[in-house]
């Protein structure tokens, strides 16, 4: 697996983590404030899938839906994406 595929897979694994997927779904409609999110979402913040505005104690987090959708469309491992979407759908319903 090359570095790009590893990077993509790590982002997908983070996005579809059962604890994080619920947080991302809630943030899709409006930013959220919560100190513990910095640690949980650090990898997605680092790669700009999640935006952070403000200092840690007053930070608001939001999801870059377009960037996330683009990742899903261009991911090489569609089988895992499909399984991940089904898993996320299960958590949301």
C-alpha positions in Angstrom: 0.0 0.0 0.0 1.5 3.3 -1.0 1.6 6.4 1.3 -1.4 8.1 -0.4 -3.6 5.0 0.0 -2.5 4.6 3.7 -3.3 8.3 4.3 -6.8 7.9 2.6 -7.4 4.7 4.6 -6.5 6.4 7.9 -8.9 9.3 7.2 -11.7 6.8 6.3 -11.0 4.8 9.4 -11.2 7.9 11.5 -14.4 9.2 9.8 -16.1 5.8 10.2 -15.0 5.3 13.8 -18.3 4.7 15.7 -17.6 7.5 18.2 -16.4 10.0 15.6 -19.0 9.4 12.9 -21.8 10.5 15.2 -20.0 13.7 16.1 -19.4 14.5 12.4 -23.0 13.9 11.6 -24.1 16.4 14.4 -21.6 19.0 13.2 -22.7 18.8 9.5 -25.6 21.1 10.2 -24.0 23.5 12.6 -20.7 24.0 14.4 -20.3 22.4 17.9 -18.4 23.6 21.0 -16.7 21.0 23.1 -13.2 20.8 24.5 -12.7 17.0 24.1 -13.2 17.2 20.3 -9.7 18.5 19.7 -8.2 15.2 20.8 -10.8 13.0 19.1 -10.7 14.9 15.8 -7.1 15.8 15.7 -6.2 13.8 12.5 -9.2 15.2 10.7 -8.4 18.7 11.8 -4.8 18.3 10.7 -6.0 17.3 7.2 -8.7 20.0 7.1 -11.7 17.7 7.0 -12.8 19.3 10.3 -12.4 23.1 10.9 -11.6 24.6 14.3 -12.3 28.2 15.1 -11.2 29.8 18.4 -9.1 28.6 21.3 -9.5 25.2 22.9 -11.9 26.2 25.7 -14.1 28.2 23.3 -13.4 26.3 20.0 -16.2 25.5 17.5 -15.8 22.6 15.1 -17.4 22.1 11.8 -17.2 19.5 9.0 -16.0 20.3 5.5 -18.7 18.3 3.7 -17.4 19.0 0.2 -13.9 17.8 1.0 -15.3 14.7 2.8 -17.6 13.9 -0.2 -14.7 14.4 -2.6 -12.6 11.9 -0.6 -15.5 9.4 -0.7 -15.8 9.8 -4.5 -12.1 9.4 -5.1 -11.2 6.7 -2.6 -9.7 3.7 -4.3 -11.1 1.1 -1.9 -14.8 1.5 -2.7 -15.7 -1.8 -0.9 -14.5 -0.4 2.4 -16.2 2.9 1.7 -19.5 1.2 1.0 -19.2 -0.9 4.1 -18.3 2.2 6.1 -21.3 4.1 4.8 -23.6 1.2 5.7 -22.0 1.2 9.2 -22.4 5.0 9.6 -26.0 4.7 8.3 -26.7 2.1 11.0 -25.4 4.5 13.7 -27.5 7.4 12.4 -30.7 5.4 12.1 
